[in-house]
Amino acid sequence: MKILNTDILIIGGGSAGCLAAIKAKDNAPNLDITIVEKAHIRRSGSLATGMDCLNVTCIPDSEYPPEKYMEQGEWIEARDYLDEKLHYILAKKSYGVVKDLEKWGIKFAKVDGKYQVKEQFLEILDSQDLKVTLAAQVAKRGVQVINHTMITSLLSNSQKIYGATALNIRDGTFSTIQAKSIVLTTGSCGRFGIPSSGYLFGTFDFPGNAGDGFAMAYKIGAELTNFEYLKYHYYTAKDLHAPLGKFYLLPNENRIKTVDSEGKEVDRWVPPTKEGDQPTGKAPLFIDASHLGKHEIKILEDVMFRSERKIAIKQYFEDRGLKLGQDLIELRRSPLAICGGHGISGLVTDENAGTTVEGLYAAGDVAAVGIQYLSGAFVFGGIAGISASKYALKNRHVEINKQEVEEYKEKLFEPYRRKEGLPPSVFEFKLRTKIRDYITQPTNEKKSRLALKWIRRFRREDLPLLAARDFHELARAVEAGFILDCAEIAAHASLWKRIGSQIIIKRDIETGNMRMRRHKLPRREASEVEDMP
Ligand SMILES: Cc1cc2nc3c(=O)[nH]c(=O)nc-3n(C[C@H](O)[C@H](O)[C@H](O)COP(=O)(O)OP(=O)(O)OC[C@H]3O[C@@H](n4cnc5c(N)ncnc54)[C@H](O)[C@@H]3O)c2cc1C
């Protein structure tokens, strides 16, 4: 058995994973740090092609200080289900992120030397190569990066985490990684609902994120929360599901309009309600920029074609012969996702980014900090790295249970040995169709029970038939299993009413049963929260 040894293992080299590695290495330069990344660190994760805003930025002594964010930040909408203390930490440390990024060469919008923070605490940045910049900072510090390799399970004993298993998705190498502490930064479950294009990978979130972290952490008994709150990214260009830049970059009167099929203006940012979140107006909805002049259109196109999914967006407009200002751009609700960055679901974490499993830290979209965006991935990624390094300095490696790993490996490779059977993509389509039918909001008891019935059937009849022609397909089969786990957790959570309290979900590792409890979060006034350096 191939065993790799490292002090800290970081799972996922996206936004949070990079910051975790950088801060861990800066805190403890002598520790060995390894990032295992399913894709390639230079262009992986939600940040792959850049981003035009840091959505939570609080500048001390400005119009947008942390205290104001505590009263007016977007997170307030979900206050009953989020830990206020974590949001104060996010607000306080967001300025440090801006400073770090500037040090590494990223430019922020400034007028007369002052940062241009906008409503909702947005700080505009010019960062087409932000991910490449982060990857370079990781490399500069001598962090080992293993690309094209997927972590398939976490290894723990009843007390703590001590390693993980990995599969190289190109050559099928299976390895076991022994680590003193682990940082989980695997992002969201972007491949959850079905996109309007029908393509499994046509998601708003990074399509490599299939809920791996949620499922793996659940299996070793970590606590998860807010899985009954699933996230749409509201209305995005039909079939493309990319953000199309920030239309609010233009002053109010020049904003882009959303109109219905009769040309009536509607609000496309209507938050989800019990009845569903269709804005008023007759579908389909469209983006209308015909009232804007050439100058404004140029500003918008510059944003759209220069960051966040820029290549896909440009191609989308070119292929369809669409011109902003001349043509209406059809909108459609983006597919359902499970996410702690845009949404509020994920692993329960504390102010040190610690999960409820000893030695396991989590940050970014996989953690239930909620509505934390890229800023949260950076802030808590950094905190997770520092915490993991402190833990690794104080603790030793734990012996790997080789027999357990060998048994797991046998099971993992079953679809590859089978060769003939159900292709993972066919199964994933089936599964995500049922997710769309039964786990999509608004949910009700009947729908949730039907979802669970289908999930049981999938486990019994479909999983044993999965067949992979190559190692890439084998990874897809593992991912499909993760999506199924996430669906099961979400369907169970939906059966519970959550009035004013969180529902905490956890697997009892002795019995394998799912346990749930309600947790009333304490209310803290911002002034009572300990200040962060
Ligand atoms: C299209 C889009 C636009 C956005 N725009 C903004 C914006 O303007 N401003 C803002 O503040 N926020 C924005 N966000 C949100 C922000 O990008 C995310 O919250 C943040 O990047 C999440 O970081 P993360 O590290 O948690 O996940 P990611 O950056 O997605 O990284 C997760 C990584 O884990 C890897 N991975 C997953 N599973 C495994 C596994 N089993 N083994 C190994 N590796 C694995 C993936 O390949 C990926 O590289 C946007 C998000 C999207 C999707």
The ligand as an ORCA input file, in Angstrom:
! r2SCAN-3c Opt
* xyz 0 1
  C     -19.416     31.851    -10.546
  C     -19.108     32.372     -9.183
  C     -18.944     33.733     -8.954
  C     -18.641     34.208     -7.699
  N     -18.457     35.555     -7.517
  C     -18.053     36.023     -6.323
  C     -17.727     37.400     -6.151
  O     -17.780     38.195     -7.077
  N     -17.330     37.799     -4.914
  C     -17.226     36.957     -3.861
  O     -16.850     37.406     -2.766
  N     -17.524     35.647     -3.999
  C     -17.915     35.156     -5.196
  N     -18.196     33.827     -5.357
  C     -18.062     32.914     -4.195
  C     -16.611     32.465     -3.987
  O     -15.982     32.278     -5.213
  C     -16.590     31.165     -3.200
  O     -17.325     31.340     -2.011
  C     -15.172     30.732     -2.837
  O     -14.323     30.758     -3.949
  C     -15.204     29.341     -2.232
  O     -13.912     28.885     -1.998
  P     -13.662     27.382     -1.556
  O     -12.188     27.236     -1.388
  O     -14.537     27.020     -0.461
  O     -14.130     26.510     -2.807
  P     -13.464     26.416     -4.244
  O     -12.651     27.618     -4.535
  O     -14.536     26.059     -5.188
  O     -12.429     25.222     -4.085
  C     -12.785     23.904     -3.834
  C     -11.650     23.038     -4.396
  O     -11.720     21.736     -3.867
  C     -11.398     20.802     -4.894
  N     -12.002     19.543     -4.497
  C     -13.322     19.270     -4.318
  N     -13.474     18.014     -3.890
  C     -12.232     17.476     -3.784
  C     -11.735     16.188     -3.391
  N     -12.556     15.199     -3.024
  N     -10.384     15.980     -3.410
  C      -9.535     16.965     -3.806
  N      -9.966     18.198     -4.190
  C     -11.291     18.437     -4.175
  C     -11.989     21.416     -6.148
  O     -11.398     20.904     -7.299
  C     -11.709     22.902     -5.908
  O     -10.467     23.297     -6.444
  C     -18.516     33.318     -6.618
  C     -18.699     31.936     -6.832
  C     -18.993     31.469     -8.092
  C     -19.168     29.991     -8.302
*
